[in-house]
């Protein structure tokens, strides 16, 4: 008589494990992509070293303190916009999104992985700038200030992820870097990330609240006591609204185009 052995099938992985594995693989994949990892990690540090530490040594550390806050925002903008925009555009163009939809995985794991990747890169950028500021720039902050800057940068990457995701749903992989740079660099300059707004013509200061990086930089500058005043609640509300708007627009585009 044939005996059929009852072999228990392995339990399916939990949703949490799937989310964490997808996030881990996405982070490792981007870390092993030099065209993404090297510019995103090194450009903010190089610019900060040049403009915050080398060219402004005679100002008593004011530039090092100011640019620690603003170049942190500049760095995480790149991690969010390019990590979502270029990668999503390429994966959508190659049919990878359609393939992901066919897999037995939670529908939110794909976006969660990219968001976690952007946040981890934001942590690395913030830590690198903090080491440079403290070791070479003589910037001395209380522990809560260092932690606050880190938290602002990690949470503040969300609106730029949303903007990048929306761009990634509009253009192909070849055009995404150009479109993102047309947004990334002017927004950084017009938001006062490279130079304090008081050093620019008044029209730039009047226009600055139109740009999301301005609002995030004001939160960071408040931590180092160099912000331009204004309501912190307004800055947070603008960033939350921008995040919700662009994620909603991107979701609508993805539902239409796949």
C-alpha positions in Angstrom: 0.0 0.0 0.0 1.3 3.4 -0.9 1.7 5.8 2.0 1.4 9.5 1.3 3.5 11.4 3.8 2.0 14.5 5.0 4.7 17.0 4.8 3.8 20.4 6.2 4.3 23.2 3.7 6.4 26.1 5.0 4.4 29.0 6.4 4.2 32.0 4.1 6.4 34.9 5.2 4.6 37.5 7.2 3.8 40.9 5.6 6.3 42.6 7.9 9.1 40.3 6.8 8.3 41.0 3.2 8.3 44.7 3.7 11.6 44.6 5.5 13.3 42.3 3.0 12.1 44.5 0.1 13.5 47.5 1.9 16.8 45.8 2.6 17.3 44.7 -1.0 16.4 48.1 -2.3 18.9 49.8 -0.1 21.7 47.3 -0.9 20.9 47.6 -4.6 21.1 51.4 -4.6 24.2 51.4 -2.4 25.8 49.1 -5.1 24.9 51.5 -7.9 27.8 54.0 -8.1 25.9 56.4 -10.4 23.4 56.9 -7.6 25.2 56.3 -4.3 28.4 58.3 -5.0 26.7 61.6 -6.1 24.0 61.4 -3.4 26.4 60.7 -0.6 29.5 62.7 -1.6 28.2 65.8 -3.3 26.6 67.4 -0.2 29.8 66.5 1.8 32.1 68.0 -0.9 30.1 71.2 -1.2 29.9 71.6 2.5 33.6 71.1 2.9 34.3 73.7 0.2 31.8 76.4 1.1 31.2 75.7 4.7 34.7 74.8 5.9 37.3 76.0 3.5 36.1 79.3 2.0 34.5 80.7 5.1 37.0 80.0 7.9 37.1 83.7 8.9 33.5 84.1 9.8 33.6 82.4 13.3 31.9 79.3 12.2 28.7 80.9 11.1 28.8 79.5 7.6 29.6 76.0 8.9 26.6 76.2 11.2 24.2 77.6 8.6 25.3 75.2 5.8 25.1 72.2 8.1 21.4 72.7 8.2 20.9 73.7 4.6 23.2 71.2 2.9 21.5 68.5 4.9 18.3 69.5 3.1 20.1 69.7 -0.2 21.5 66.2 0.3 18.2 64.5 1.2 16.5 66.2 -1.7 18.8 64.3 -4.0 18.2 61.0 -2.2 14.4 61.4 -2.4 14.0 62.9 -5.9 16.6 60.7 -7.8 16.0 57.6 -5.7 12.3 57.6 -6.7 12.3 59.6 -9.9 15.0 58.0 -12.0 14.5 54.5 -10.7 10.8 54.4 -11.0 11.0 55.9 -14.5 13.4 53.2 -15.6 11.5 50.4 -13.9 8.2 51.6 -15.4 9.7 51.8 -18.9 11.1 48.3 -18.7 7.9 46.8 -17.4 9.3 46.0 -14.0 6.3 47.6 -12.3 3.9 45.3 -14.1 6.1 42.3 -13.1 6.0 43.5 -9.4 2.2 43.7 -9.5 2.0 40.0 -10.6 4.1 38.8 -7.6 2.3 37.6 -4.4 3.5 40.5 -2.3 1.8 43.3 -0.5 1.0 46.2 -2.9 2.6 48.8 -0.6 6.0 46.9 -0.3 7.4 48.5 -3.4 6.9 52.1 -2.3 7.8 51.3 1.3 11.1 49.9 0.2 12.0 53.0 -1.8 10.9 55.3 1.0 13.0 53.3 3.5 16.0 53.4 1.1 15.7 57.2 0.8 15.4 57.6 4.6 18.5 55.4 5.2 20.5 57.4 2.6 19.3 60.6 4.4 20.7 59.2 7.7 24.0 58.6 6.1 24.1 62.1 4.6 23.2 63.7 7.9 25.8 61.6 9.8 28.5 62.5 7.3 27.8 66.2 7.5 27.6 66.1 11.2 31.1 64.5 11.4 32.5 67.1 9.1 30.9 70.0 11.0 31.9 68.7 14.4 35.5 67.5 13.6 36.6 70.2 11.0 34.1 73.0 11.3 34.1 73.5 15.1 30.3 73.3 15.2 29.2 72.5 18.7 25.5 71.6 19.2 23.6 70.1 22.1 22.7 66.4 21.7 19.1 67.3 21.1 20.1 69.6 18.3 22.1 66.9 16.5 19.2 64.4 16.9 16.7 67.0 15.7 18.6 67.7 12.6 18.8 64.0 11.9 15.1 63.6 12.5 14.2 66.6 10.3 16.3 65.2 7.4 15.0 61.7 7.7 11.3 62.7 7.9 11.8 65.6 5.5 12.8 63.4 2.6 9.1 62.4 2.1 8.0 65.4 0.0 10.9 65.0 -2.3 10.2 61.3 -2.7 6.7 62.2 -3.7 7.9 64.7 -6.2 10.4 62.3 -7.7 7.8 59.5 -7.9 5.5 61.9 -9.8 8.2 62.8 -12.3 9.0 59.1 -12.6 5.4 58.5 -13.8 5.6 61.2 -16.4 8.9 60.7 -18.2 11.1 57.8 -19.3 14.3 56.6 -17.8 16.4 58.7 -20.2 14.6 61.9 -19.6 14.1 61.6 -15.8 17.6 62.8 -14.8 17.4 66.0 -16.9 13.9 66.8 -15.6 14.8 66.2 -12.0 17.9 68.4 -12.3 15.8 71.2 -13.7 13.8 71.0 -10.5 16.5 70.0 -8.0 19.2 72.7 -8.6 17.0 75.8 -9.1 14.8 74.9 -6.1 17.9 74.5 -3.9 19.3 77.8 -4.9 16.0 79.7 -4.7 15.2 78.2 -1.3 18.4 79.6 0.2 20.2 76.3 0.6 23.5 77.5 -1.0 23.4 81.2 0.1 21.3 82.9 2.8 18.3 84.6 1.3 19.4 87.9 2.8 22.5 87.8 0.5 20.2 87.5 -2.6 18.0 90.2 -4.2 14.7 90.7 -2.3 12.6 89.1 -5.1 14.2 85.8 -4.3 13.3 86.0 -0.6 9.7 86.9 -1.6 9.5 83.8 -3.8 11.2 81.4 -1.4 8.0 80.2 0.3 6.8 78.8 -3.0 9.5 76.1 -2.8 9.3 73.0 -0.5 13.0 73.0 0.3 12.6 76.5 1.9 10.1 75.2 4.4 12.3 72.2 5.4 15.4 74.3 5.6 13.6 76.7 8.0 12.8 73.8 10.3 16.5 72.8 10.2 17.7 76.3 10.7 15.4 76.8 13.6 17.4 74.0 15.4 20.7 75.9 14.9 19.0 79.2 15.7 19.5 80.7 12.3 16.1 80.6 10.7 14.2 83.6 9.3 11.3 83.4 11.7 7.8 82.4 10.7 5.5 79.7 11.9 6.9 76.2 12.2 3.4 74.9 11.9 3.0 76.5 8.5 6.3 75.0 7.3 5.2 71.5 8.5 1.7 72.0 6.9 3.2 72.9 3.6 5.5 69.9 3.5 2.7 67.5 4.5 0.5 69.1 1.8 3.2 68.7 -0.9 3.8 65.1 0.1 0.1 64.2 -0.1 -0.5 66.1 -3.4 2.4 64.5 -5.3 1.8 61.0 -3.9 -1.8 61.3 -5.0 -0.9 62.5 -8.4 1.7 59.8 -8.8 -0.7 57.1 -7.7 -3.3 58.3 -10.2 -0.7 58.2 -13.0 0.4 54.7 -12.0 -3.1 53.4 -12.0 -3.6 54.7 -15.5 -0.3 53.8 -17.1 1.2 51.0 -14.9 
